[in-house]
Amino acid sequence: MPAPANPYLVLGAAIFLPASGHVMLGVPVRGLQFLFFMVILGWVTTKLAPADAGFIGRHAGGFLIYALSILDAYRIARIRHAIWVHKAHPGSDSVEGDAPSNI
């Protein structure tokens, strides 16, 4: 089984360019869904925000989904990496001399 993408590399890509972390993980449709909702909620908040709100305030919905997409891509990468480590080194989480688990 080949090594999965480094979770920190996925995190950096997701921060730098929205949905690129999901593309690196092989789930581009999920990344496109996040992009779609970023645009839609960013547009909705521009219509609902007060006129004196700043740029981030006017696009708060889009920034919320952007932050969630970063966390989602990193979470998927961490889980895949942990599974890969566990499969590559079975039994490494047990300490020598532990009692058998079937007692």
VMD Tcl script that builds the backbone (N, CA, C; Angstrom):
set m [mol new atoms 309]
animate dup $m
set s [atomselect $m all]
$s set {name element resname resid chain x y z} {
  {N N MET 1 A 0.851 -1.180 0.000}
  {CA C MET 1 A 0.000 0.000 0.000}
  {C C MET 1 A 0.896 1.242 0.000}
  {N N PRO 2 A 0.719 2.120 -0.991}
  {CA C PRO 2 A 1.573 3.317 -1.044}
  {C C PRO 2 A 1.238 4.293 0.083}
  {N N ALA 3 A 2.210 5.092 0.422}
  {CA C ALA 3 A 2.019 6.079 1.496}
  {C C ALA 3 A 1.025 7.147 1.048}
  {N N PRO 4 A 0.120 7.554 1.943}
  {CA C PRO 4 A -0.813 8.633 1.589}
  {C C PRO 4 A -0.096 9.979 1.607}
  {N N ALA 5 A -0.793 10.981 1.142}
  {CA C ALA 5 A -0.225 12.332 1.130}
  {C C ALA 5 A 0.049 12.792 2.561}
  {N N ASN 6 A 1.114 13.542 2.721}
  {CA C ASN 6 A 1.466 14.090 4.023}
  {C C ASN 6 A 0.344 15.032 4.482}
  {N N PRO 7 A -0.194 14.828 5.691}
  {CA C PRO 7 A -1.292 15.684 6.152}
  {C C PRO 7 A -0.937 17.177 6.184}
  {N N TYR 8 A 0.311 17.501 6.501}
  {CA C TYR 8 A 0.699 18.915 6.540}
  {C C TYR 8 A 0.786 19.518 5.144}
  {N N LEU 9 A 1.160 18.705 4.166}
  {CA C LEU 9 A 1.172 19.175 2.779}
  {C C LEU 9 A -0.256 19.427 2.300}
  {N N VAL 10 A -1.166 18.537 2.662}
  {CA C VAL 10 A -2.577 18.715 2.317}
  {C C VAL 10 A -3.126 19.965 2.994}
  {N N LEU 11 A -2.768 20.171 4.256}
  {CA C LEU 11 A -3.206 21.358 4.984}
  {C C LEU 11 A -2.714 22.627 4.293}
  {N N GLY 12 A -1.453 22.655 3.928}
  {CA C GLY 12 A -0.903 23.821 3.244}
  {C C GLY 12 A -1.573 24.085 1.911}
  {N N ALA 13 A -1.821 23.021 1.157}
  {CA C ALA 13 A -2.497 23.186 -0.132}
  {C C ALA 13 A -3.917 23.694 0.051}
  {N N ALA 14 A -4.611 23.169 1.061}
  {CA C ALA 14 A -5.996 23.598 1.310}
  {C C ALA 14 A -6.059 25.056 1.746}
  {N N ILE 15 A -5.059 25.499 2.483}
  {CA C ILE 15 A -5.023 26.903 2.900}
  {C C ILE 15 A -4.698 27.798 1.712}
  {N N PHE 16 A -3.740 27.378 0.901}
  {CA C PHE 16 A -3.277 28.187 -0.216}
  {C C PHE 16 A -4.328 28.317 -1.311}
  {N N LEU 17 A -4.962 27.200 -1.672}
  {CA C LEU 17 A -5.944 27.207 -2.753}
  {C C LEU 17 A -7.123 26.330 -2.354}
  {N N PRO 18 A -8.292 26.913 -2.181}
  {CA C PRO 18 A -9.451 26.130 -1.753}
  {C C PRO 18 A -9.712 24.946 -2.683}
  {N N ALA 19 A -10.029 23.813 -2.101}
  {CA C ALA 19 A -10.353 22.545 -2.772}
  {C C ALA 19 A -9.125 21.794 -3.278}
  {N N SER 20 A -7.948 22.402 -3.250}
  {CA C SER 20 A -6.771 21.682 -3.744}
  {C C SER 20 A -6.365 20.552 -2.803}
  {N N GLY 21 A -6.631 20.701 -1.517}
  {CA C GLY 21 A -6.351 19.622 -0.579}
  {C C GLY 21 A -7.195 18.396 -0.874}
  {N N HIS 22 A -8.459 18.621 -1.210}
  {CA C HIS 22 A -9.341 17.515 -1.550}
  {C C HIS 22 A -8.913 16.859 -2.863}
  {N N VAL 23 A -8.436 17.652 -3.794}
  {CA C VAL 23 A -7.949 17.095 -5.059}
  {C C VAL 23 A -6.724 16.225 -4.804}
  {N N MET 24 A -5.824 16.670 -3.923}
  {CA C MET 24 A -4.647 15.865 -3.579}
  {C C MET 24 A -5.039 14.534 -2.940}
  {N N LEU 25 A -6.140 14.534 -2.220}
  {CA C LEU 25 A -6.602 13.329 -1.539}
  {C C LEU 25 A -7.401 12.409 -2.454}
  {N N GLY 26 A -7.690 12.857 -3.651}
  {CA C GLY 26 A -8.425 12.024 -4.598}
  {C C GLY 26 A -9.932 12.137 -4.473}
  {N N VAL 27 A -10.417 13.188 -3.827}
  {CA C VAL 27 A -11.864 13.415 -3.709}
  {C C VAL 27 A -12.206 14.808 -4.254}
  {N N PRO 28 A -11.991 15.019 -5.571}
  {CA C PRO 28 A -12.207 16.357 -6.121}
  {C C PRO 28 A -13.670 16.795 -6.095}
  {N N VAL 29 A -14.598 15.853 -6.145}
  {CA C VAL 29 A -16.016 16.235 -6.113}
  {C C VAL 29 A -16.364 16.877 -4.770}
  {N N ARG 30 A -15.791 16.347 -3.697}
  {CA C ARG 30 A -16.014 16.935 -2.375}
  {C C ARG 30 A -15.451 18.356 -2.334}
  {N N GLY 31 A -14.285 18.564 -2.926}
  {CA C GLY 31 A -13.708 19.899 -2.992}
  {C C GLY 31 A -14.573 20.855 -3.802}
  {N N LEU 32 A -15.129 20.372 -4.920}
  {CA C LEU 32 A -16.018 21.215 -5.716}
  {C C LEU 32 A -17.297 21.556 -4.971}
  {N N GLN 33 A -17.791 20.630 -4.153}
  {CA C GLN 33 A -18.971 20.925 -3.341}
  {C C GLN 33 A -18.668 22.048 -2.345}
  {N N PHE 34 A -17.504 21.973 -1.722}
  {CA C PHE 34 A -17.123 23.046 -0.805}
  {C C PHE 34 A -16.999 24.374 -1.559}
  {N N LEU 35 A -16.385 24.361 -2.738}
  {CA C LEU 35 A -16.269 25.593 -3.523}
  {C C LEU 35 A -17.638 26.167 -3.873}
  {N N PHE 36 A -18.551 25.297 -4.271}
  {CA C PHE 36 A -19.899 25.741 -4.619}
  {C C PHE 36 A -20.556 26.447 -3.440}
  {N N PHE 37 A -20.486 25.829 -2.260}
  {CA C PHE 37 A -21.127 26.434 -1.100}
  {C C PHE 37 A -20.373 27.671 -0.607}
  {N N MET 38 A -19.059 27.746 -0.855}
  {CA C MET 38 A -18.324 28.975 -0.526}
  {C C MET 38 A -18.871 30.143 -1.329}
  {N N VAL 39 A -19.046 29.914 -2.616}
  {CA C VAL 39 A -19.539 30.984 -3.490}
  {C C VAL 39 A -20.971 31.356 -3.124}
  {N N ILE 40 A -21.818 30.351 -2.946}
  {CA C ILE 40 A -23.226 30.627 -2.652}
  {C C ILE 40 A -23.375 31.375 -1.322}
  {N N LEU 41 A -22.752 30.862 -0.257}
  {CA C LEU 41 A -22.902 31.530 1.041}
  {C C LEU 41 A -22.176 32.867 1.085}
  {N N GLY 42 A -21.079 32.996 0.336}
  {CA C GLY 42 A -20.432 34.301 0.233}
  {C C GLY 42 A -21.343 35.315 -0.425}
  {N N TRP 43 A -22.044 34.887 -1.456}
  {CA C TRP 43 A -22.983 35.773 -2.141}
  {C C TRP 43 A -24.163 36.129 -1.239}
  {N N VAL 44 A -24.693 35.131 -0.534}
  {CA C VAL 44 A -25.836 35.376 0.357}
  {C C VAL 44 A -25.467 36.381 1.445}
  {N N THR 45 A -24.291 36.230 2.024}
  {CA C THR 45 A -23.923 37.164 3.093}
  {C C THR 45 A -23.653 38.566 2.556}
  {N N THR 46 A -23.256 38.689 1.301}
  {CA C THR 46 A -23.105 40.048 0.742}
  {C C THR 46 A -24.456 40.740 0.653}
  {N N LYS 47 A -25.506 39.969 0.421}
  {CA C LYS 47 A -26.851 40.543 0.324}
  {C C LYS 47 A -27.448 40.836 1.705}
  {N N LEU 48 A -27.035 40.084 2.727}
  {CA C LEU 48 A -27.616 40.240 4.057}
  {C C LEU 48 A -26.789 41.122 4.993}
  {N N ALA 49 A -25.526 41.316 4.691}
  {CA C ALA 49 A -24.640 42.081 5.582}
  {C C ALA 49 A -24.960 43.573 5.495}
  {N N PRO 50 A -24.732 44.278 6.594}
  {CA C PRO 50 A -24.940 45.735 6.554}
  {C C PRO 50 A -23.932 46.417 5.627}
  {N N ALA 51 A -24.284 47.583 5.173}
  {CA C ALA 51 A -23.456 48.307 4.204}
  {C C ALA 51 A -22.099 48.699 4.778}
  {N N ASP 52 A -22.011 48.929 6.076}
  {CA C ASP 52 A -20.747 49.359 6.667}
  {C C ASP 52 A -19.854 48.190 7.099}
  {N N ALA 53 A -20.232 46.957 6.788}
  {CA C ALA 53 A -19.419 45.788 7.148}
  {C C ALA 53 A -18.167 45.734 6.275}
  {N N GLY 54 A -17.106 45.208 6.847}
  {CA C GLY 54 A -15.864 45.069 6.087}
  {C C GLY 54 A -15.948 43.914 5.098}
  {N N PHE 55 A -14.849 43.688 4.394}
  {CA C PHE 55 A -14.823 42.649 3.363}
  {C C PHE 55 A -15.122 41.274 3.950}
  {N N ILE 56 A -14.472 40.947 5.060}
  {CA C ILE 56 A -14.683 39.636 5.672}
  {C C ILE 56 A -16.111 39.535 6.207}
  {N N GLY 57 A -16.628 40.589 6.769}
  {CA C GLY 57 A -18.003 40.585 7.258}
  {C C GLY 57 A -19.018 40.413 6.144}
  {N N ARG 58 A -18.754 41.024 4.989}
  {CA C ARG 58 A -19.671 40.897 3.861}
  {C C ARG 58 A -19.642 39.499 3.248}
  {N N HIS 59 A -18.536 38.783 3.397}
  {CA C HIS 59 A -18.392 37.450 2.799}
  {C C HIS 59 A -18.201 36.371 3.861}
  {N N ALA 60 A -18.756 36.577 5.034}
  {CA C ALA 60 A -18.525 35.684 6.177}
  {C C ALA 60 A -18.973 34.252 5.904}
  {N N GLY 61 A -20.053 34.065 5.190}
  {CA C GLY 61 A -20.516 32.711 4.881}
  {C C GLY 61 A -19.512 31.943 4.050}
  {N N GLY 62 A -18.928 32.598 3.076}
  {CA C GLY 62 A -17.908 31.963 2.241}
  {C C GLY 62 A -16.656 31.624 3.034}
  {N N PHE 63 A -16.254 32.530 3.925}
  {CA C PHE 63 A -15.077 32.269 4.753}
  {C C PHE 63 A -15.322 31.138 5.747}
  {N N LEU 64 A -16.553 31.010 6.222}
  {CA C LEU 64 A -16.892 29.903 7.113}
  {C C LEU 64 A -16.727 28.566 6.394}
  {N N ILE 65 A -17.268 28.466 5.209}
  {CA C ILE 65 A -17.148 27.216 4.455}
  {C C ILE 65 A -15.696 26.967 4.066}
  {N N TYR 66 A -14.947 28.010 3.765}
  {CA C TYR 66 A -13.520 27.875 3.460}
  {C C TYR 66 A -12.771 27.269 4.645}
  {N N ALA 67 A -13.051 27.769 5.840}
  {CA C ALA 67 A -12.405 27.233 7.041}
  {C C ALA 67 A -12.810 25.782 7.276}
  {N N LEU 68 A -14.070 25.458 7.069}
  {CA C LEU 68 A -14.520 24.077 7.235}
  {C C LEU 68 A -13.882 23.150 6.209}
  {N N SER 69 A -13.660 23.640 4.992}
  {CA C SER 69 A -13.035 22.798 3.970}
  {C C SER 69 A -11.574 22.515 4.301}
  {N N ILE 70 A -10.892 23.488 4.893}
  {CA C ILE 70 A -9.504 23.271 5.320}
  {C C ILE 70 A -9.461 22.189 6.389}
  {N N LEU 71 A -10.330 22.308 7.385}
  {CA C LEU 71 A -10.379 21.312 8.458}
  {C C LEU 71 A -10.759 19.935 7.927}
  {N N ASP 72 A -11.677 19.882 6.978}
  {CA C ASP 72 A -12.114 18.604 6.430}
  {C C ASP 72 A -10.995 17.909 5.664}
  {N N ALA 73 A -10.286 18.649 4.825}
  {CA C ALA 73 A -9.191 18.052 4.060}
  {C C ALA 73 A -8.092 17.549 4.994}
  {N N TYR 74 A -7.766 18.329 6.012}
  {CA C TYR 74 A -6.731 17.910 6.962}
  {C C TYR 74 A -7.173 16.685 7.754}
  {N N ARG 75 A -8.443 16.638 8.153}
  {CA C ARG 75 A -8.965 15.496 8.902}
  {C C ARG 75 A -8.895 14.216 8.078}
  {N N ILE 76 A -9.298 14.297 6.818}
  {CA C ILE 76 A -9.234 13.123 5.942}
  {C C ILE 76 A -7.794 12.663 5.788}
  {N N ALA 77 A -6.882 13.604 5.582}
  {CA C ALA 77 A -5.466 13.256 5.413}
  {C C ALA 77 A -4.901 12.613 6.672}
  {N N ARG 78 A -5.241 13.157 7.850}
  {CA C ARG 78 A -4.744 12.583 9.115}
  {C C ARG 78 A -5.272 11.171 9.332}
  {N N ILE 79 A -6.544 10.953 9.040}
  {CA C ILE 79 A -7.125 9.622 9.207}
  {C C ILE 79 A -6.463 8.633 8.270}
  {N N ARG 80 A -6.291 9.004 7.007}
  {CA C ARG 80 A -5.636 8.100 6.042}
  {C C ARG 80 A -4.199 7.804 6.454}
  {N N HIS 81 A -3.509 8.816 6.960}
  {CA C HIS 81 A -2.126 8.609 7.382}
  {C C HIS 81 A -2.074 7.688 8.600}
  {N N ALA 82 A -2.973 7.875 9.554}
  {CA C ALA 82 A -3.000 7.024 10.750}
  {C C ALA 82 A -3.321 5.578 10.390}
  {N N ILE 83 A -4.239 5.373 9.462}
  {CA C ILE 83 A -4.562 4.010 9.017}
  {C C ILE 83 A -3.362 3.382 8.339}
  {N N TRP 84 A -2.673 4.162 7.499}
  {CA C TRP 84 A -1.493 3.637 6.803}
  {C C TRP 84 A -0.399 3.247 7.792}
  {N N VAL 85 A -0.154 4.085 8.789}
  {CA C VAL 85 A 0.858 3.783 9.800}
  {C C VAL 85 A 0.469 2.529 10.573}
  {N N HIS 86 A -0.793 2.417 10.917}
  {CA C HIS 86 A -1.254 1.255 11.681}
  {C C HIS 86 A -1.096 -0.035 10.879}
  {N N LYS 87 A -1.393 0.025 9.579}
  {CA C LYS 87 A -1.264 -1.168 8.739}
  {C C LYS 87 A 0.194 -1.487 8.441}
  {N N ALA 88 A 1.033 -0.465 8.379}
  {CA C ALA 88 A 2.449 -0.691 8.078}
  {C C ALA 88 A 3.198 -1.254 9.271}
  {N N HIS 89 A 2.758 -0.922 10.469}
  {CA C HIS 89 A 3.422 -1.370 11.697}
  {C C HIS 89 A 2.399 -1.992 12.643}
  {N N PRO 90 A 1.850 -3.161 12.314}
  {CA C PRO 90 A 0.845 -3.752 13.203}
  {C C PRO 90 A 1.461 -4.136 14.539}
  {N N GLY 91 A 0.728 -3.894 15.581}
  {CA C GLY 91 A 1.191 -4.241 16.920}
  {C C GLY 91 A 2.160 -3.257 17.521}
  {N N SER 92 A 2.439 -2.152 16.835}
  {CA C SER 92 A 3.409 -1.195 17.370}
  {C C SER 92 A 2.830 -0.381 18.522}
  {N N ASP 93 A 1.508 -0.382 18.675}
  {CA C ASP 93 A 0.909 0.391 19.754}
  {C C ASP 93 A 0.819 -0.392 21.052}
  {N N SER 94 A 1.208 -1.669 21.040}
  {CA C SER 94 A 1.222 -2.436 22.288}
  {C C SER 94 A 2.622 -2.431 22.876}
  {N N VAL 95 A 2.701 -2.435 24.186}
  {CA C VAL 95 A 3.975 -2.400 24.890}
  {C C VAL 95 A 4.378 -3.830 25.195}
  {N N GLU 96 A 5.679 -4.126 25.042}
  {CA C GLU 96 A 6.166 -5.467 25.309}
  {C C GLU 96 A 5.929 -5.805 26.775}
  {N N GLY 97 A 5.397 -6.995 27.032}
  {CA C GLY 97 A 5.136 -7.421 28.380}
  {C C GLY 97 A 3.710 -7.182 28.814}
  {N N ASP 98 A 2.871 -6.587 27.946}
  {CA C ASP 98 A 1.469 -6.398 28.295}
  {C C ASP 98 A 0.776 -7.758 28.412}
  {N N ALA 99 A -0.260 -7.769 29.194}
  {CA C ALA 99 A -1.063 -8.992 29.324}
  {C C ALA 99 A -1.812 -9.207 28.017}
  {N N PRO 100 A -2.078 -10.454 27.652}
  {CA C PRO 100 A -2.857 -10.709 26.432}
  {C C PRO 100 A -4.232 -10.071 26.524}
  {N N SER 101 A -4.735 -9.622 25.392}
  {CA C SER 101 A -6.012 -8.906 25.391}
  {C C SER 101 A -7.213 -9.826 25.516}
  {N N ASN 102 A -7.032 -11.153 25.386}
  {CA C ASN 102 A -8.173 -12.035 25.444}
  {C C ASN 102 A -8.457 -12.544 26.868}
  {N N ILE 103 A -7.765 -12.039 27.861}
  {CA C ILE 103 A -8.007 -12.469 29.252}
  {C C ILE 103 A -9.059 -11.601 29.866}
}
mol reanalyze $m
mol bondsrecalc $m
mol representation Tube
mol addrep $m
